[in-house]
């Protein structure tokens, strides 16, 4: 396999999770915008959402290669869905918290004071609302990914979009 073919293979493999996360991160940005409308808080722009979705898309593929992430391949799909949702949600929680912490660190003299300011000023109901939305969307991703693994991508695609045209031979 040539270097170009390997890069092409990796890019094509990363497209589905990247597109999925690009869409859901925009949904989350829209929900956040609606929740904080009129507060003067800045929101991520499409460019930062694109970068985050590229990172998340590749991160999911890397995580899927780790031996502990696919712990239950022989059990019913729900086992892997629940496990992967838990793992990805833990990472999403850490990233979501770090994003909020960064916002406060821009104003604080050091990381400790930024953390203190965050705990004093953050809207926890809003934080947890976004986290619940993230977990729900991650769960949906895990369900689709496990169905694709079990059924095969072609079968899943045909189930969603109709039968694929017959191959010309």
C-alpha positions in Angstrom: 0.0 0.0 0.0 1.4 3.4 -1.0 1.6 6.3 1.4 -1.1 8.1 -0.6 -3.4 5.0 -0.4 -2.8 4.7 3.3 -3.6 8.4 3.9 -6.7 8.1 1.7 -7.8 5.0 3.7 -7.3 6.8 7.0 -9.2 9.9 5.8 -12.1 7.9 4.5 -12.2 5.9 7.8 -12.3 9.1 9.8 -15.1 10.7 7.8 -18.2 9.2 9.5 -17.3 10.0 13.1 -15.9 13.4 12.0 -19.1 14.3 10.2 -21.2 13.0 13.0 -19.3 15.0 15.6 -19.3 18.1 13.4 -23.1 18.0 13.3 -23.6 17.3 17.0 -21.1 19.9 18.1 -23.0 22.5 16.0 -26.2 21.3 17.7 -24.6 21.7 21.1 -23.2 25.2 20.1 -26.7 26.2 19.0 -28.2 24.9 22.3 -25.6 26.8 24.3 -26.2 30.0 22.2 -29.9 29.7 23.0 -29.3 29.1 26.7 -26.9 32.0 27.2 -28.4 34.5 24.7 -27.9 38.0 26.0 -25.3 37.2 28.6 -22.3 38.4 26.6 -20.5 35.0 26.8 -18.6 34.2 23.6 -19.4 31.0 21.7 -17.2 28.7 19.5 -17.3 29.6 15.8 -17.6 27.0 13.1 -13.9 26.8 12.6 -13.3 25.7 16.2 -16.2 23.3 16.0 -14.6 21.8 12.8 -11.3 21.5 14.5 -12.9 19.8 17.5 -14.8 17.4 15.3 -11.7 16.5 13.4 -9.9 15.8 16.7 -12.9 13.8 18.1 -13.3 11.8 14.9 -9.7 10.7 14.9 -9.8 10.2 18.7 -12.7 7.8 18.4 -10.8 5.7 15.8 -7.7 5.7 18.0 -9.7 4.8 21.0 -11.4 1.9 19.1 -7.9 0.4 18.6 -7.2 0.3 22.3 -7.7 -3.2 23.8 -9.9 -2.1 26.7 -12.4 -0.1 24.6 -13.9 -3.1 22.8 -14.3 -5.2 25.9 -17.4 -7.2 25.1 -17.3 -8.2 21.4 -19.1 -11.5 22.0 -21.8 -10.2 24.2 -25.0 -8.5 23.1 -24.3 -5.1 21.5 -25.7 -3.2 24.5 -22.6 -4.2 26.5 -20.2 -2.5 24.1 -22.6 0.4 23.6 -22.8 1.1 27.3 -19.1 0.6 27.9 -18.1 2.9 25.0 -20.7 5.5 25.9 -19.2 5.5 29.5 -15.6 5.9 28.2 -16.4 8.5 25.6 -18.7 10.4 28.1 -15.9 10.5 30.6 -13.6 12.1 28.1 -16.4 14.5 27.0 -16.9 15.5 30.6 -13.2 16.2 31.0 -13.0 18.2 27.7 -16.2 20.1 28.5 -14.9 21.0 32.0 -11.5 22.0 30.5 -13.3 24.3 28.0 -15.1 26.1 30.8 -11.9 26.2 32.9 -10.0 27.8 29.9 -12.6 30.5 29.7 -11.9 31.5 33.3 -8.1 31.0 33.0 -8.0 33.8 30.4 -9.1 36.2 33.2 -7.4 34.6 36.2 -3.7 35.0 37.0 -3.1 31.2 37.5 -4.8 27.9 36.9 -5.8 27.4 40.6 -7.6 30.8 40.8 -9.3 30.0 37.4 -10.5 26.7 38.9 -11.8 28.6 42.0 -13.5 31.2 39.8 -15.1 28.5 37.7 -16.5 26.7 40.8 -18.0 30.0 42.1 -19.4 31.4 38.9 -20.4 28.5 36.6 -24.0 27.8 35.9 -24.0 24.1 36.9 -27.5 23.4 35.6 -26.4 24.7 32.2 -23.2 22.7 32.4 -25.0 19.5 33.2 -27.7 20.1 30.6 -25.0 20.3 27.9 -23.3 17.2 29.4 -26.6 15.3 29.3 -27.0 16.3 25.6 -23.5 15.2 24.9 -24.0 11.8 26.6 -27.2 11.2 24.7 -25.5 12.1 21.3 -22.5 9.9 22.2 -24.8 7.1 23.1 -26.5 7.4 19.6 -23.1 7.4 18.0 -22.1 4.2 19.9 -25.3 2.5 18.9 -24.8 3.2 15.2 -21.1 2.3 15.4 -21.9 -1.1 17.0 -24.7 -1.8 14.6 -22.2 -1.0 11.7 -19.6 -3.3 13.3 -22.1 -6.2 13.8 -24.1 -5.9 10.5 -21.4 -4.4 8.3 -21.4 -0.9 6.9 -22.9 -1.9 3.6 -25.8 -3.6 5.2 -26.4 -0.7 7.6 -26.2 1.8 4.7 -28.7 -0.3 2.7 -31.1 -0.4 5.7 -31.0 3.4 6.1 -30.9 4.6 2.5 -32.3 1.7 0.6 -30.8 -1.1 -1.4 -27.5 -0.3 -3.1 -27.6 -0.5 -6.9 -26.5 -3.8 -8.3 -22.8 -4.0 -9.1 -22.0 -4.1 -12.8 -19.7 -6.9 -13.6 
